[in-house]
């Protein structure tokens, strides 16, 4: 699967235990997202556009309205790196 650098960066953060919190507007659409690393830092590279592409490809998923995390398909799509710390 062809994944851009920004998408790879977000998937690496999620694979290490990060999460994406989302907010919905009154119409029910996702209007704002924040990507957190496992240490609690915010990843600035995670934009709404990158989020939508990952969700459309089913590389991230949410269960029971909770935060978005990496899915099994996302774990297999992320490229292994020697040291993928940011």
SVG drawing of the C-alpha trace seen along z (x, -y; Angstrom):
<svg xmlns="http://www.w3.org/2000/svg" viewBox="-27 -22 45 29">
<polyline fill="none" stroke="black" stroke-width="0.4" points="0.0,0.0 1.3,-3.4 1.3,-5.6 2.7,-9.2 5.4,-10.4 2.8,-12.2 0.5,-9.2 3.5,-7.0 4.5,-9.4 1.0,-9.3 0.8,-5.5 4.1,-5.2 2.9,-7.3 -0.3,-5.3 1.6,-2.0 3.7,-3.0 0.6,-3.6 -0.7,-7.0 -4.3,-8.0 -6.4,-10.5 -9.1,-12.4 -11.9,-13.9 -14.6,-16.5 -17.8,-16.7 -19.8,-19.7 -23.5,-20.0 -24.2,-18.2 -22.3,-15.1 -19.3,-15.5 -15.7,-15.4 -14.5,-19.0 -11.3,-18.8 -8.7,-16.2 -5.7,-16.0 -3.1,-13.3 -1.4,-12.4 1.8,-10.4 2.0,-7.9 3.9,-10.5 1.1,-13.0 2.6,-15.3 0.5,-16.6 1.7,-15.7 1.3,-18.7 1.7,-16.7 -1.7,-15.0 -4.1,-17.2 -7.8,-16.6 -6.9,-15.7 -4.4,-13.0 -6.9,-11.7 -9.6,-11.4 -7.2,-9.5 -6.2,-7.0 -9.8,-6.5 -11.0,-6.0 -8.3,-3.3 -9.4,-1.7 -5.9,-2.0 -7.3,-3.6 -10.5,-2.8 -12.6,-3.9 -14.7,-1.6 -17.7,-2.7 -17.2,-6.4 -13.7,-6.4 -10.5,-7.8 -9.1,-6.5 -6.3,-4.0 -4.4,-2.0 -6.2,1.0 -4.8,4.4 -4.7,3.4 -2.8,0.2 -0.2,2.3 0.6,4.4 0.8,1.3 3.2,-0.7 6.8,-0.3 9.3,1.0 12.1,-1.3 15.2,-0.7 14.4,-3.5 11.0,-5.2 11.2,-7.6 10.3,-11.2"/>
</svg>
